[in-house]
Structure formats: structure tokens, C-alpha cells
Amino acid sequence: MRKLTLAIAVIAPMLGQAASAEDTIKIGYIDPLSGGGASVGEGGLKTFQYLADEMNAKGGILGKKIEIVGLDNKTNPQESLVQAQKAIDSGVRFITQGNGSSVAAALSDFVTKNNTRNPGKEVLYFNYAAVDPSLTNDKCSYWHFRWDAGSDIKMEALTNYMKDTPSIKKVYLINQDYSFGQSVRTDARKMLGAKRPDVQIVGDELHPLLKVTDFSPYIAKIKASGADSVVTGNWGQDIALLLKAAADAGLKVNWYTYYAGGAGGPTAIKQTGLDHQVFQITEGFANSGNQSAMDFEKVFRAKVGLSLWYPRAVNEMRMFKAAAEKANSIDPVKVAAALEDLKFEVLDGGQGVMRKDDHQFFQPIYISSFGKLAANEPFDEENTGWGWHLVSKVDTAQAMVSTTCKMTRP
């Protein structure tokens, strides 16, 4: 009897742990939590943790709680694979990542190979911000889904706006030297050349990713070129420090950006004094005018202490829940099938769709400018007193681009 009692005492906690694990959906968040990308990585982690808490308070997904497992990849592809394997070994079946397309390409390949080698133990990769077009074209994978607009989608919309701005005569391109930054420069050259052949590209610079601490030499080149506009896909400290150097040098140009709204960007813009001369293209922003999104923003800021940099993360998590409910399962294979061609009302309003052909999510996208707030714009950024203002909106149908993806299906 004593042995039986002892056995029960040992086994009972183990059974409890097993039950607890089965009642939890773990999502591995693989992004920089140290180094030059830490500011955006930590902001993303807080965002996903908030979204998990919000869902858990409403019953989770199919009655299961969601746990976000933060894993520091140091913006390094090889370290990302180490962290991905660690996550899988601990029972993670879903991973999410966004900062760095070189990381995204490595993860997509890793997950695809893992799923081929381990049938029945498949893993899904949810990409919330890595936007190299190749990820949904020649490097597309059935196991990869992207919620941010690809770089080519963003540049198409941005250059459509720029072509109707006659004051743009001389453009300087400055981007991070890796796959994403290279795609920004290539698309900018191609699309501006087609839409505004009169515009001169007076500079085209690539710099190391998240390594530059002083951008003043680059700003000096921009100044010397006579550019009236700068196009950049820089993110993280690379956009904040670039804009800070511009402020220090008194550079007065228009900026067309992808990620000027990230950590430190708004503060640097305010220092430049460029009132509504810095533009960014996003899938949503705080003063979008959509009441539901603005209500969400207010609560999010109060609880997290940050602006919502990633409306797409909200769309990702809510669509994950919708797909699991549609499939009545959290099996990654069934969730993947349910996500294909899934239509969804996005946070900032309007319908988006996860295209089956390449697993690219299409949604309304917005061009906004940063500066003094209007009376109906309640949200500033980083306590600057300035905020984002709507300049142009591109509806879902107009945001779509073709794909060369040849999807290999399980």
C-alpha cells in the first residue's frame, strides 16, 4: 500500500503537467531581445503577450490557453535556427518572427525541412514583419504565412503616391545591406523609373544592418547630392539614428519610409522639425479614424506603455483563432488548410484575405505623415505632441500584386 501511495504521489504531478501542457498552445516568438534590434523585438514580444492575455481572458483558442515563449535570436539567422529547434523540443508547434528577412528565409527553410522529416509533428511559421518579396515568390513555403505587406506591395503604393507629387525631382536611396534592403532599392529604382522617368536617383547607399551608430557621414552624402527626397526601408535603430543624424545636420528633405514609426523614430522626426514631411506606409496607425481600432489603441497604450507598432500582429493572432475554430483543431496541418483564402475583417477596418497561392495576406494599407495633430487626432507618439495623419489609403483589391510562387503542398 505504501508503494502504491508513493507511486500515485509521483505520477499525479506528472499527469497534471501533461494535462497542463495539452491545455496550452505555445507560440515561439523568435526575434531580437538583445543587440541593435532589441528595442523593436521587445516591443513585439510585449505586443504578442498582450494579445495572448486578451485572448486568454476570453477563453483562449478552443478552450486552450496561449503562452508566448520569448526566444532571443540576436537578429542572426543561425541563432534563429538554434532557438527554433529549442522551441520545437519544448513542444512549440507555432512560431512567429518579423525582424529580418534573412532570418525569415532561414526559418522558412528550416520549418519546411522539419515538417518533411517529421510527419505528424508539423510546425507553422507566422511571419508578422519580414517583407522580402522572395518569401512569397520563389522561396514560398506551404508552412509560411505572412501578415505584413511585402516590400514590393509597399513600394508599389508608395511610388503611386510619389508619382503625383511634382516637387519630387531628386531622390536618394539608403537601405540596410541584406535581402530586404536590397529589394527596397531595386523596387524603388524600377517603379520610380517607370512612373516618373524624370526623377533622378542621385544616390544609392547600402549600409550594414544594425551596426552603424553614427549616420552623419551618410547624411553628409545626402546633403551633398542635392536630394529633395529620401526613400528608405530602414527599421529599428537604423531608422531612428538615421533621422537623428538628419536632425543634427539640419537636413531638410522629404522622407518616404517603411518603418519611421518604430522605437525612437517619432522622437527623431520631431527633432528634425519636419512637420508632415516624413511619410510611412503601414497596415494601420493610431489616428486611422476607425473607432474600434482607436479604442483598442487606447487600452493597449494604457496597459503596455507603447504605441501599437504592429496592427498586423493583432490580425495574425485573431486569424489564428478563426482558423483553429474553422478547423476545430490546433493541429498545424489543419490550421494551415483553414488559413488558406481565409477572409477576415482587419483591425483598422476593411476585409483582408490570406491568398492561397502564396500565403501572402492582402489588406488595406495606408500612407501617413508625421507632424502636428488635428483636432480629431487624439494619439501622439513618444510624448512628442506630434502624431500620424492619414495621407492616402489603398484598398485591398488595389494592393494585390502577382506572384511567381509554385507552392508545394503536403
C-alpha positions in Angstrom: 0.0 0.0 0.0 2.9 2.4 0.9 4.4 1.7 -2.5 1.1 2.4 -4.3 0.7 5.6 -2.4 4.2 6.7 -3.3 3.7 5.8 -7.0 0.5 7.9 -7.0 2.3 10.8 -5.4 5.0 10.7 -8.1 2.7 10.1 -11.1 -0.1 12.6 -10.2 2.0 15.7 -10.6 3.4 14.4 -13.9 -0.2 13.8 -15.2 -1.1 17.3 -14.1 1.9 18.7 -16.0 0.9 16.7 -19.1 -2.7 17.9 -18.9 -1.5 21.5 -18.4 0.8 21.2 -21.5 -2.1 19.8 -23.5 -4.3 22.7 -22.4 -1.7 25.3 -23.6 -0.9 26.5 -27.1 2.8 27.6 -27.1 3.8 30.2 -29.7 7.6 30.7 -30.0 8.4 34.3 -30.5 11.8 34.4 -32.3 13.2 37.9 -32.6 16.0 40.1 -31.2 15.8 40.7 -27.5 19.4 41.9 -27.3 21.7 43.9 -29.5 20.7 46.5 -32.1 17.3 45.1 -32.8 16.2 44.8 -29.1 14.0 47.8 -29.0 11.7 46.6 -31.7 12.0 42.9 -30.6 11.0 43.7 -27.0 8.1 45.8 -28.3 6.9 42.9 -30.4 7.2 40.5 -27.5 5.1 42.8 -25.3 2.5 43.1 -28.1 2.1 39.3 -28.5 2.0 38.8 -24.8 -0.8 41.4 -24.5 -2.7 39.7 -27.3 -2.3 36.3 -25.7 -3.6 37.7 -22.4 -6.5 39.3 -24.1 -7.5 36.0 -25.8 -7.0 34.0 -22.7 -9.3 36.3 -20.8 -12.0 35.3 -23.4 -11.4 31.6 -23.2 -8.3 31.3 -25.4 -8.4 29.2 -28.6 -10.8 26.2 -28.5 -10.6 26.5 -24.7 -6.8 26.3 -24.6 -4.6 29.0 -23.1 -2.0 30.7 -25.2 1.6 31.1 -24.0 4.1 33.3 -25.8 7.6 31.9 -25.4 10.2 34.7 -26.0 13.4 33.5 -27.7 16.3 35.8 -28.4 17.8 35.3 -31.9 20.0 38.4 -31.8 18.8 39.1 -35.4 21.1 36.3 -36.5 19.8 33.6 -38.9 21.9 30.7 -37.4 20.9 31.7 -33.9 17.3 31.7 -35.0 17.5 28.1 -36.1 19.0 27.2 -32.7 16.1 28.9 -31.0 13.6 27.3 -33.3 14.9 23.8 -32.5 14.8 24.6 -28.8 11.2 25.8 -29.2 10.2 22.6 -31.1 11.9 20.4 -28.5 9.9 22.1 -25.8 6.6 21.4 -27.6 6.1 24.5 -29.6 4.2 23.9 -32.8 3.7 27.5 -33.9 6.5 30.1 -34.3 6.3 33.8 -35.1 9.0 36.2 -36.2 9.3 39.5 -38.0 12.5 41.4 -37.8 14.9 40.5 -40.6 14.1 38.8 -43.9 17.4 36.9 -43.8 16.2 35.4 -40.6 12.8 34.7 -42.1 14.3 32.9 -45.1 16.3 30.7 -42.8 13.3 29.9 -40.6 11.0 29.2 -43.6 13.5 26.7 -45.0 14.1 25.2 -41.5 10.4 24.7 -40.9 9.8 23.2 -44.3 12.6 20.7 -43.9 11.5 19.9 -40.3 7.9 19.1 -41.5 9.1 16.9 -44.3 11.3 14.9 -41.8 8.8 14.8 -39.0 5.3 14.0 -40.3 2.7 14.3 -37.6 4.9 16.9 -35.7 4.5 19.7 -38.2 5.2 23.3 -37.2 3.7 26.5 -38.7 5.6 29.8 -39.2 3.7 33.0 -38.8 5.6 36.0 -40.3 4.4 39.3 -39.0 7.0 41.7 -40.4 9.7 40.2 -42.7 8.8 41.6 -46.1 11.4 40.4 -48.7 9.2 39.6 -51.7 11.0 36.3 -52.3 9.3 34.8 -49.2 6.0 34.6 -51.1 7.5 34.2 -54.5 10.5 31.9 -55.4 11.1 31.0 -51.7 7.5 30.4 -50.8 6.6 27.6 -48.5 3.3 26.0 -47.6 4.3 26.3 -43.9 4.9 30.0 -44.0 2.2 32.7 -43.8 2.9 36.4 -43.9 0.7 39.1 -42.4 2.7 42.2 -43.4 2.6 43.6 -46.9 5.6 42.5 -49.0 8.2 45.2 -49.8 7.0 45.2 -53.4 3.4 45.8 -52.3 4.5 48.7 -50.2 6.7 50.2 -52.8 4.0 50.0 -55.4 1.7 52.0 -53.2 4.4 54.4 -52.1 5.6 55.2 -55.6 2.0 55.6 -56.8 1.7 58.4 -54.3 5.1 59.8 -55.1 4.4 60.0 -58.9 1.7 62.5 -58.3 4.0 64.8 -56.2 5.6 67.1 -58.7 8.0 68.6 -56.2 10.0 65.3 -56.2 12.9 65.7 -58.6 15.9 64.2 -56.9 15.8 61.0 -54.8 18.4 59.4 -52.6 18.0 55.7 -51.7 19.6 54.5 -48.4 18.9 51.0 -47.1 20.2 48.2 -45.0 22.6 45.8 -46.7 20.7 42.5 -46.7 17.9 40.9 -48.7 15.1 43.3 -47.6 17.1 46.5 -48.1 18.3 45.3 -51.4 14.7 44.6 -52.5 13.6 48.1 -51.4 16.4 49.8 -53.6 15.6 47.5 -56.6 11.9 48.1 -56.4 12.3 51.9 -55.9 14.6 52.2 -58.9 12.3 50.1 -61.1 9.0 51.6 -60.1 10.1 55.3 -59.9 11.8 54.8 -63.3 8.5 53.5 -64.8 6.2 56.0 -63.2 8.4 59.1 -63.0 11.2 58.8 -65.5 12.1 62.5 -65.0 13.1 61.8 -61.4 16.9 61.5 -60.8 18.3 58.9 -58.4 21.1 61.0 -57.0 22.4 58.4 -54.5 22.0 54.7 -53.7 23.6 53.6 -50.5 23.6 50.3 -48.6 25.0 50.1 -45.1 25.5 47.3 -42.5 22.4 46.0 -40.7 22.1 47.4 -37.2 25.8 48.1 -36.9 26.0 51.8 -37.7 26.0 54.1 -34.6 26.7 57.4 -36.4 24.9 58.1 -39.6 26.4 61.6 -40.0 28.7 60.6 -42.9 25.7 59.2 -44.8 23.7 62.3 -44.1 26.6 64.4 -45.4 26.4 62.5 -48.7 22.6 63.0 -48.9 23.1 66.7 -48.3 25.9 67.0 -50.9 23.7 65.1 -53.5 21.1 67.9 -53.6 18.3 65.3 -53.0 14.9 66.7 -52.2 13.6 63.3 -51.1 14.9 60.1 -49.4 13.5 56.6 -49.7 14.4 54.1 -47.0 13.3 50.7 -45.7 15.4 51.1 -42.6 13.9 49.8 -39.3 14.9 49.6 -35.6 17.8 51.7 -34.5 18.8 52.2 -38.2 15.8 54.5 -38.9 15.9 56.2 -35.5 19.7 57.0 -35.7 19.4 58.0 -39.4 16.7 60.5 -38.6 18.6 61.8 -35.6 21.7 62.4 -37.7 19.5 64.3 -40.2 18.1 66.4 -37.4 21.7 67.2 -36.1 22.8 68.2 -39.6 19.7 70.3 -40.3 18.9 68.2 -43.4 15.6 69.4 -44.9 14.2 66.8 -47.2 11.0 64.7 -47.5 11.4 61.1 -46.2 9.4 58.2 -47.7 9.8 55.3 -45.2 8.5 51.9 -44.3 9.2 52.0 -40.5 9.7 55.5 -39.3 7.1 54.9 -36.6 9.2 52.3 -34.7 11.1 52.9 -31.5 12.9 56.2 -31.4 11.7 57.2 -34.9 9.0 59.7 -33.8 11.3 61.5 -31.3 14.0 61.9 -34.0 11.4 63.2 -36.5 10.3 65.8 -34.1 13.9 66.9 -33.6 14.2 67.4 -37.4 11.3 69.9 -37.3 10.0 68.3 -40.5 6.3 68.8 -39.9 4.4 66.3 -42.1 7.4 65.7 -44.3 8.2 62.2 -43.1 5.9 59.6 -44.5 5.4 55.9 -43.8 3.4 53.1 -45.3 1.6 50.7 -42.9 -1.4 48.4 -42.5 -2.8 50.7 -39.8 -1.9 53.6 -37.5 -3.2 55.1 -34.3 -5.2 58.0 -35.9 -6.7 55.9 -38.7 -10.2 57.1 -37.9 -11.5 53.6 -37.3 -13.2 53.7 -33.9 -12.7 50.1 -33.0 -9.0 50.3 -33.7 -8.7 53.6 -31.8 -10.4 52.1 -28.8 -8.0 49.1 -29.0 -5.1 51.6 -29.2 -6.2 53.5 -26.1 -6.4 50.3 -24.0 -3.2 48.9 -25.4 -1.2 52.0 -24.6 -2.6 52.2 -21.1 -1.6 48.6 -20.3 1.6 48.1 -22.3 3.1 51.6 -22.3 3.8 51.5 -26.0 2.1 52.5 -29.2 0.7 49.7 -31.3 3.5 49.3 -33.9 2.1 46.1 -35.2 -1.6 46.1 -36.1 -0.7 43.1 -38.2 0.1 41.1 -35.1 -3.5 41.7 -34.0 -4.7 40.4 -37.3 -2.3 37.4 -37.1 -3.5 36.3 -33.7 -7.2 36.8 -34.4 -6.9 34.9 -37.7 -5.1 32.1 -36.0 -8.0 31.8 -33.6 -10.5 32.0 -36.5 -8.6 29.3 -38.5 -8.4 27.0 -35.5 -12.1 27.4 -34.9 -12.9 26.8 -38.5 -10.8 23.6 -38.5 -12.0 22.7 -34.9 -8.4 21.8 -34.3 -5.0 23.2 -33.3 -3.2 20.7 -35.5 -0.8 22.8 -37.6 -1.7 20.9 -40.8 -5.4 21.6 -40.3 -4.8 25.2 -39.2 -2.7 25.8 -42.3 -5.5 24.5 -44.6 -8.1 26.7 -42.8 -5.9 29.8 -43.2 -5.8 29.5 -47.0 -8.1 32.0 -48.7 -9.5 33.0 -45.3 -11.2 36.4 -45.4 -11.0 38.5 -42.3 -12.1 41.9 -41.0 -8.8 43.6 -40.1 -8.2 45.8 -37.0 -8.3 49.1 -38.9 -11.3 48.2 -40.9 -11.9 46.5 -44.2 -11.6 43.0 -45.4 -8.3 41.2 -45.9 -7.6 37.8 -47.4 -4.8 35.2 -47.0 -4.1 34.3 -50.6 -3.9 30.5 -51.1 -1.4 30.8 -53.9 1.5 32.2 -51.9 0.2 32.7 -48.3 0.5 36.5 -48.6 -2.1 38.4 -46.6 -3.7 41.3 -48.5 -5.4 44.2 -46.7 -5.9 47.9 -46.9 -2.7 49.9 -46.4 -2.2 53.5 -45.5 0.3 56.3 -46.2 0.5 58.7 -43.3 2.7 61.7 -42.5 4.1 62.7 -39.1 3.5 66.1 -37.6 1.2 68.4 -35.7 -2.1 66.8 -34.7 -5.5 67.9 -36.0 -8.4 68.3 -33.5 -9.8 64.8 -34.4 -6.4 63.0 -33.9 -6.0 62.0 -30.3 -2.8 60.0 -30.4 0.7 61.4 -30.4 3.9 59.3 -30.4 6.6 59.1 -27.8 5.2 62.2 -26.0 6.3 64.4 -28.8 3.0 66.1 -29.3 3.1 65.0 -32.9 1.4 62.1 -34.5 0.5 60.3 -37.7 -2.0 61.8 -40.1 -3.8 60.0 -43.0 -2.5 61.0 -46.4 -3.7 58.1 -48.6 -5.4 54.8 -48.4 -5.0 51.8 -50.7 -7.9 49.3 -50.6 -7.3 45.5 -50.6 -8.1 45.0 -54.2 -5.6 47.7 -55.3 -2.9 46.4 -53.0 -2.7 43.0 -54.7 0.3 42.0 -56.8 1.1 38.9 -58.8 3.2 36.0 -57.5 5.6 33.5 -59.0 5.2 31.1 -56.1 4.9 27.4 -57.1 3.5 26.0 -53.8 4.5 22.5 -52.9 1.6 21.1 -50.8 1.8 18.2 -48.3 
